[in-house]
Amino acid sequence: MKFLIADNIPYAPQVFSAHGEVVTFSGREPAADELQDAEVLLVRSITRVDDNLLDKAAALKFVGTATIGTEHIDTDALQARDIAFASSPGANAESVAEYVLTALLALAQKYALALTGLTAAIVGAGNTGSATGRRLQALGLNVVYYDPPRARREASFDSASFEQVLQANVISLHVPMEKGTDDPTYHMFGAAELARLSAPQVLINASRGAVIDNTALRQQLQGPAPGRVRLVLDVWEGEPSIDSGLLALVDIATPHIAGHSLNGKVNGTRMLYDACAEQFGWSEHQPEWTALMPKPPMVNWHCQQMPEQTTLTQWLLSNYPIWQDDSLMRRYGHNAQGFDQLRRDYAVRYELKSHRLLCGDGVDDATKQRLQELGFLF
């Protein structure tokens, strides 16, 4: 078989080469001559798979995306051509959740904000939203979830109201981009909603850029500084060409990399491999995923009790120095070329579970449970 694979899907050439020829491509779209005889196409979110691309890929049998979201894939076009499809739901949920946790602690440190007892509204209670909510609850926040579609599907799920979301101290967005549906998320936070938010509220978007009206957001942030909502943006409307005026006003800015931990990206590769194995009946050459990943630098943290917020902040920022990403984004991410380059050349980032937390005898089971929900391993 011939595999055409985005070059930022880690270890894909190693594992798929056991089943055929692997060609990698960089950038947003593979070249026409690469597409014409490809049988399997594996992409990430920046590659639009639609009729225009598929017309150049007559031999295609399978398309996979190493992402949770599928907005960049025209699944109707795939179905019309009898091309199998798979995504990677939940692959980078833990990565995104740790991004939000780290960003919130960094922002709290910047503004001397005590987080215990605050209310966090998680908008979207899927894999990523739920993983984020567990961490924020373990941190000591009161967490509510806003997800009307899930509430309709599951009688046991209690969705908060949107009014509760707007009143929350922390709002974290984890929804797909939806237009023309019963629950559209496009510009869910428009001018009217953004006008309801102000300091010291925190708004974090690690889902899709257009969930927030970025023009309205810039206009809102250009108001008096004391009233500005505290803002973390990992995703931007119009990526990779973003509103550079908005970039200058955001508290923490990153180039759509919340889910880019090495652990999360390898999970995506593994899920696509498993989907191909099922589709094509592979039973041999099972990859040794643990052996593929380089060992992270040895980091040990020690605690005798539940760590205070300042200690947790130090630990998480030492594991993921988010301010470095923010600095690079402000320097290079203001144009499309720089934005894409930051994503393509993103440094290796490990999740907390890649390290060990050493607990003293005085740490009780309830505290250990909270620490596990924050993402630590013992």
N, C-alpha and C positions, 0 to 999 in steps of 0.2 A: 504494500500500500504506500501511497505518498501522503505524508502529513505536512501541512503548512501551518506553522505555529508562531504566534507572537513571541518575540524574543524576550519579553519580560514575564513569561510563565516559567518559573524556575524548575529546573531538572526535567523539563519536558523532552528535550532531545535525548537525554540518557535513557528515559524509560520507554519512550515510543519507538526508538530506533531498533528495538528488538523485534518490531513488527513491520518494519519497512523503512523507506527513505524519509528523512526529516529535513525539511527546509524551513528556516526561520525568517521572519520579516520584522522590520522595525517601522516605527511610525504608525499612522492611523489606518492605512489601507495597504494591503499587499499589491504588488504589481500584477498586471494582467497576465503576463507570461508565467508567473508563479501560480496563478489561480487556475489556469486552463486545464491542468491535469491533476490538480489536488483532489484527493478523495476525502480527506479529513481536514477541517479548518478549525483551529482553536484560537480564540481571541480573548481580549479583555474589553473593558467598557468603551474604549476610545474607537473601536472599529465598528462601523455601521454595516450590518449584514442585511441587505435589502435586495430588491430586484436588480438594481444597478450592478451590485457586486455579483449576484448569483448568475446573471447573464454571462459572466466571464468564467464561470466555474461549472462547466457542463458535466464533469466527472464526479462532482461532490456527492458524498453519501451521508456525511455526518458533520454537524456544526456544534461546537461546544464553547461556552464562555466561562472563564474562570472567575466569575463574579456572581454575586447574589442577584443583582438587578438584570433585567432582560430588555430594558427599553430600547437598547441599541440593536436588537434582533427582531426582524420582521418574521415572526413565527408563522403567520399565514402564508407568506411566500415560501417558507421552507416546506410547510405541509403540502402546498400545491405542487411542489417538485418532488415530494416523497423523500425529503431529506430528514434524517433523524436529528434530534436536538437534545442537548443537555446543558443545564446551568449548574452552579455550585452553591445552592442555598445554604447559608450558615457557615461557609468555609472560613470567612474572615470576621465572623461575629465577635469573637473574643478580642481580635485585634482592634476593631472599631470601639468596642466597649472600653478597652484599656486606653485608647486614644482619648475618649471622652473623659474618663476618670483622671487621666494625667492633665488634660487641658483645664478641667475644672479646678484641680488642686493648684495648678500654676496660676490660674486667674485669681483664686482665693488668696494665694500668697501675695500677689501683686496689689490687691485691694484690701488686705487685712480682713478677709471675710471668713467668719466662723461658719462651717457648713452643717454641723450637727443640729438637727431639728428643723432645717429648712425643708421646703417641699419641692420635689422634682417631678415634673410632668414629662413622661416619655411618650412621644407622639409616634405611634407605630409599635405594636407589641409582637413583632415577629422574632426571628432568631436574634437579630442584632439589638433590637430594642429591649428584649427580655434580658439579654446578657448585660446590657448597660444598666438596666434597672436593678438587677441583682447587685451590681457593684456599688451603685449609689446608695442603695438601702443598707448594704454592709458598712458603708462609710458613715452612716448615721442620718441620712436624709429620709424623709417620708416620701415614698414613691407612689405616684398614681400613673395609670396608663390610659391613653386616649387612642382607641382603635375601634370605631363603630363597625367596620366590616367584620372584625373578629367577634364582636359582641353579638352580631346577628347570626354568626355561624355556631357560636358556642354559648349555650344558655348559662354556663357557669362563669363566663368571663364578664367582669363588671368594668365597663368603660367609663372613664371620667367624662365630664362635659367639656366642651371647648372653652367655656367660661372659666372652668377650673384651670385649664391649661394656661390661659392668658394671665391668671392671677398667681401662677406658681413662681417660686423664687428662681428655679432653674428649669429651662425648657430645652429638651434634647430631641432632635428630629431624626426619625429612622423609618421613613416611608419611601416607597417607590414613586416615580414621577407618573402621574395619571392625569389624562385629559379625557373629557367626554364620557366619564364613567359615573356611577352613582356616588362615588366618593372621590372626586377629583382632588389632587394634591398640588396641581400647578398653581403657583401664587397663593397657596394656602395662607401664607403670611404676606398679605398685601398692605397697602397704605393704612387701611382702617385698623387692621390687627396690630401692625407695628406701632401705630400711634398709641396703643394701649400699654406698650412696654416702656419701662424706664429703669434707670439705676435704682437699686443695686441688682435688678433682675439680670439673669444670664441666659442668653440664647445661643445654642450650639447646633450647627447644621453639619452633619456628617452623612447626609443621605444623598439628595440630588439638589443641584444649585437652584433650579427654578421653583423649588418648593417655597422659596422666599423671593418676592419681587425685589431684585437687587437694586433697581433704580429707586424704588420707594424707600428701600433700606438706606441707601446713600443719602437721600434727602432727609430722612429721619435723623441719621447720625450727624448731619451737618448742623443740627440744632444746638442749643446750649449744652456744653460739655457735662455739667452736673446731672442732666437728665438723660444722658445716653444709656441705652441698654448695653450691658457688657456682652461682647460678641466674639464667638469663635466660629470661623468659617473654614471648613476643609473643602467644601464644594461651592461652585460659582456658576451663576447663570451665564451661558454662552461659552463655557470652557471649550477650547483653551484660551480664547480671547475674552478676557475678563474686564470688569470695570475697574481701571486702575485708581480712579478716585475713591471707590469703595475700599480698595485694598489699604489705602492710607488711613482709613478710619476704624479698621477692625482691630480688636485687642490681640487676637491670635489668628494668624493666617497661614494656611498650609495648602499645597497643591494637589488635593484629592488623593491623599495617601493614608487616610485613617486606617484603612484595611490592609496596609502594605507591610505588616510584620512578615518576617520570613515564614513563621509558623502558619500564618493565614494563607499566604500565597502557595505554600506547599500543600496545604489542605485542598486548595482549589485544583492544583495539578492532580492530586490523588483522586479527587471526585470525578474529574474528567477521564482519567485513566480507567477507573472502575466502570464509568458509563460506556466507554469504548469497548472494554472487555466484555460487558454484557451484550452490547450491540453486535459485536463481531465474533463472539464465542471464543475469546482468548482464555486459555486455561494454564498456559506456561509463562515463564519469565516474569513472575510476580516481583515487583520492585521491593527493595528493602528501604523503605522510606526513611527510617531513623538513621541508617548508615549514610544516606545521601547528604543529609544536612550537616554542615560543619558544627563542631561543638562551640557553644557560646563561651565567652570569657567567664571564668568562674567568679561568681558573686555570691557572697553569703551575707544575709542580714540576720541580726540577733534581736530578740525581744523577750522581755520578762512579763509583759502585760500587753493589753491592746495598745498599739502605738498611737500617739497623739497625731493630730493632723499635720503638724510641722514635720514629724518624723516620716510619715507616709509620703509627704510631698518630696522630701529629700530622696527617699528610696525610688519613687516613681520617676522623678526627674533624672536620677542617675541612670536608670534603666533606659529611659527615653527622653533625651534632652529636647523637648518640644520647641524651646526657644530657638534652637539652631535651625529647625525647619522653618520657623517663622522668619528668621533673619534671611535665609536663602530665598524664601518666597518674596519678600519685599525687594530683594536685590535683583532677582531674575524672573520672577513669575508674573510681572506686569504685562508681558506680551506672550503671544501664543507659542513662539519658539522656545522661550525660556520656561514657560509652564510645562510644556511637554518634555523638555530636557530634564527638569527636576524630577519628574515622574520616572523617566527612563533610567536615570542614573541614581535612583534613590538608594541610600545606604542601607546596609543590613540592620534590621531592627528585630530584636527578640522580644517575645512576650514574657511576662513575669514568671510564668511556669517553667521557663528555661533555667531559672536559678533556684536557690533554696533559701527558705526562711528557717532559721534555727530558733526554736522556742524553748525557753526555760521551763523547769518543772512547775512553776507557778501559773503557767498559761492554761486556763481551763478549757474544756471542750467547746463551750459556747463561743469563746474568743477564737479558738482555732477554726470553728465553722465560719465566723465572720471573715477571718483572714483568707480562708479558702474561697469564699464568695468574692473577695476582692481580686482573686487571681493568683495568690501565692501557693506554692507547694512546700511541703516540709521534708 
